[in-house]
């Protein structure tokens, strides 16, 4: 359950002091609901008097120590995202900043507030579709998500843009009566192909390590194949319940990306077509040149392989069954 405004502050002591509440007005947008937060920003559903449709507002409270760097990164995110117009890439509309003095009690930190208005997707993160060990994936939905996001990435690559952080958590999914729509979000570390530097200024890898291609981890130049690798790793997780290399430490995950063979999907889900093992092995190849040429080439093969494959019913939880037997025997 997502709480909003004052209720959120009372119910969640770990909420930041600067969370806005329902009815607050930020840069001309009225807050409807607090949607959630990531490592650096909060996201709200808002509305504007100029239009009837809800909008998503990304709000970032800077710190004085890194204000200029964050402002530069936020501006780059907007510039890159706003140049992309695709049905499966989140629309980006406007950005700005608010002086802390204009926010009063709502900004206890005294930091400048950066904001970005984006398309509101009424749905859930694809991370919520990752199957538990006792559940099975919806292969039709996974194939649709993969195909749509692949199209979005191929389009971005044609515009000389690398996303660099493709993962289920950065894909929003909305379901209609007869279709699934997936939307790629969060271009916070996206870069242009002619500036595809793999490292941050402090030398740390940018991106999510569970989905990071070997060339990203070893500070090599990045290409569209880097996004393809991440997409394949995310689809692997959506089908099996785990990313390709679930390890206990970041070092172990990094080593596995660089050296371990690609695991088979059928080891985790024996009913999946065995042909998918070689498909994912190619998409997750250590050498970028050995992967598919485009994201859509990969997902088209996956979609065909999954078409018509029956999904077994998830087994009953053993613990619950044991409890029933114990109660029946009392």
Secondary structure, 3 states (H helix, E strand, C coil): CCCCHHHHHHHCCCCCCCCCCCCCEECCEEEEEEEEECCCCEEEEEEECCEEEEEEEEEEECCHHHHHHHHHHHHHHHHHHHCCCCCCECCEEEEEEECHHHCHHHCCCCCCEEEEEEECCCCEEHHHHCCCCCCCCCHHHHHHHHHHHHHHHHHHHHCCEECCCCCHHHEEEEECCCCEEEEECCCCCCEEHHHCCCECCCCCECCCHHHCCHHHHCCCCCCHHHHHHHHHHHHHHHHHCCCCCCCCCHHHHHHHHHHCCCCCHHHHCCCCCCHHHHHHHHHCCCCHHHCCCCHHHHHHHHHHHHCCCCCCCCCCCHHHHHHHHHHHCC
